[in-house]
Amino acid sequence: MGKPGTSPRRRRVPQRTCVVCRTTADKRSLTRLVRTPDEGVQVDPTGKRSGRGAYLCDDPACWDRALASDVLAKALRTTLSEADRARLAAARPTPEE
């Protein structure tokens, strides 16, 4: 425990950066994409899969740019196949109205 009258220690919240817009946010508020040796590029909802990871924010424009350009491929150090792009496009967040 601590000394009487002191506040409890705050837990550190991990920060990550979106690979497209470069904004920093809490790790849990970003979507992790992971490159696996056998399954290609996958969405990692738990954030714990082994493999090289990259983060995207929930802005649909960031997802569009990541899929249209090679930003995501550079971050994951791989080339995205058409199957990877289709899988990620299906997981893309929908714009809120």
N, C-alpha and C positions, 0 to 999 in steps of 0.2 A: 504494500500500500504506500501511500505518500504521507507527507507531513499534514497535520490537520490545518485546514484553512487554505490549502492549495487546490487549484482546479486539476481535474484529471487530464492526463496528456492526450492531446488530439492525435488521432490516427492520420498518418500521411496518406493522401489520395494520389495515386500514380497519374502522371500527366503524359499524354501522347499527342502527336502532331499529325494532322491530316496530310497525306502526301500530295494532295492537289492544291488546296487553298492555304496550306501551311499554318492554320490556326491551331492553337493548343487548347485541349480540353481534357476533362477527366477520362481516364481509360474506358470506363464503363459506358460513356456517352458516345463513343466512337465504335465503328464496326471494324473488326479485325479480319483481314484476308490473309490466308496462309498458303504458302507453296509447299506442297508435300511431294515426296519423291515418286509416289505411285498413283496419286489421285489428281495431280495437277493443282490448280489454284482453287481453293475452296473458301467459303465464308465460315468463320470460326466464331459461333455465337458464345462459346464458353470463354474464349480468349486463352485457352490452355493447350491447344493442340501443338505438337512439336512441328517445327519447320520455320522457315523464314517468314516473318509477318510484316504487314503494312496496314495502316489504319486509314479509314475514310470517314468523314463526317456524314451526317444524315441529309445533307443538302443534295437533292437530285442533280443539280448542275455539276457538282464534284464527281458524282458517279458517271455522268455522261462524258465528262472530260477524261476521266480515268479510263473508260472503255474505248474512247475514240483516239486517244493519244497513247504514247508509250511511257507515260509517267509511272503507271503501275508496274509495267514490265521492268523498268529500271529499278524501282524500289524493291521488287521481289527477285531481281537478278535472274530473269527468265524471259522467255517469249510466250505470250499468251496465245493459246490455240483458239480456234473458233468455238470449240466446246467450252473452254474456260470463259470466253466472252459471253456466250449464251447463258451459262450458269450464273454468272455475276449480274447480267442484265435482268434475270428472273428474280434475283435477290435485291434489286435496286429499290430503295424506298420511294414511295409514291409522294408526289407533292401535296402539301396540305393546302387547303383552300380557305 
